[in-house]
Amino acid sequence: ACGNLAEETLCAVCADERRTAGQVCVVENVPDLAAIERSGAYRGRYHVLHGRLSPIRGVGPEQLYLGPLLARLAAGEVEELILALSNDVEGEATCHYLTERLPP
């Protein structure tokens, strides 16, 4: 599961066979996914974290939707990972956290 809003097991993006399955764009929230989709420039799949790391606000890895993403990475399903997170300290910390957990 990608973390996008869905009424079925798969969201509309993941269910679309025409999308590039091995390309995953990581975003913070569903509105970020919607903004990228409106551009029409990206044809891969997504993973929504539902936030970003923020120790000051008490948001650690446990509060983010990371498990399924790390499982997809470990299973070798992802060929290209795009980190489309905020360009601030919290976004950078989240990117660093994720890159540290990428499989070799």
C-alpha positions in Angstrom: 0.0 0.0 0.0 1.3 3.4 -1.0 -0.4 5.5 1.6 -2.6 7.3 -1.0 -6.4 7.7 -0.4 -8.2 4.7 -1.8 -11.5 2.9 -1.6 -10.0 -0.4 -2.9 -6.8 -2.3 -1.9 -4.9 -0.3 -4.5 -5.3 3.4 -5.1 -6.1 4.6 -8.7 -2.4 5.4 -9.4 -1.1 2.0 -8.2 -3.9 0.2 -10.1 -3.0 1.9 -13.4 -1.0 -0.7 -15.3 0.4 2.0 -17.6 2.5 3.6 -14.8 6.2 2.7 -14.3 6.1 0.3 -11.4 9.8 0.5 -10.5 9.7 4.2 -10.2 8.5 5.6 -6.8 8.1 9.2 -5.8 8.1 9.7 -2.1 5.9 12.7 -0.9 4.9 14.0 2.5 1.1 14.2 2.0 -1.7 13.4 -0.4 -2.0 17.0 -1.6 1.7 16.8 -2.7 0.9 13.7 -4.7 -2.1 15.6 -6.3 0.0 18.5 -7.2 2.6 16.3 -9.0 -0.3 14.5 -10.8 -1.8 17.7 -12.0 1.6 18.5 -13.7 1.2 15.4 -15.9 5.0 15.1 -16.0 5.4 12.0 -13.8 4.2 8.5 -14.8 5.6 6.4 -12.0 4.0 5.4 -8.6 4.1 7.1 -5.3 4.5 6.6 -1.6 2.9 9.0 0.9 4.7 9.3 4.2 1.9 11.3 5.9 4.4 13.8 7.4 8.1 14.3 7.8 10.5 13.7 10.7 10.4 16.5 13.3 12.0 15.8 16.6 10.9 19.2 17.9 7.2 18.3 17.3 7.7 14.7 18.5 7.4 13.2 15.0 9.8 10.2 14.7 10.0 7.4 12.2 7.3 5.5 14.1 4.8 8.2 13.2 5.5 8.1 9.5 4.2 5.6 7.0 7.6 4.0 6.4 7.1 0.2 6.8 5.5 -0.5 3.4 8.1 1.7 1.6 11.0 0.0 3.3 9.4 -3.4 2.5 9.1 -2.4 -1.2 12.8 -1.3 -1.3 13.9 -4.5 0.5 11.9 -6.7 -2.0 13.7 -5.1 -4.9 10.5 -3.7 -6.4 11.9 -0.2 -6.7 14.5 0.7 -9.4 14.4 4.5 -8.9 13.4 6.4 -5.8 12.5 10.1 -6.0 12.4 12.0 -2.8 10.0 14.9 -3.3 10.0 16.3 0.2 10.1 19.9 1.5 13.3 21.8 1.2 13.6 22.6 4.9 15.4 21.1 7.8 12.7 18.5 8.5 12.5 17.5 4.8 16.2 17.2 4.6 16.3 15.1 7.8 13.6 12.8 6.4 15.6 12.4 3.1 18.7 11.6 5.1 16.9 9.0 7.2 15.5 7.3 4.1 18.8 7.2 2.2 20.5 5.7 5.3 18.0 2.8 5.0 18.3 2.1 1.3 19.4 -1.5 0.5 22.8 -1.8 -1.0 
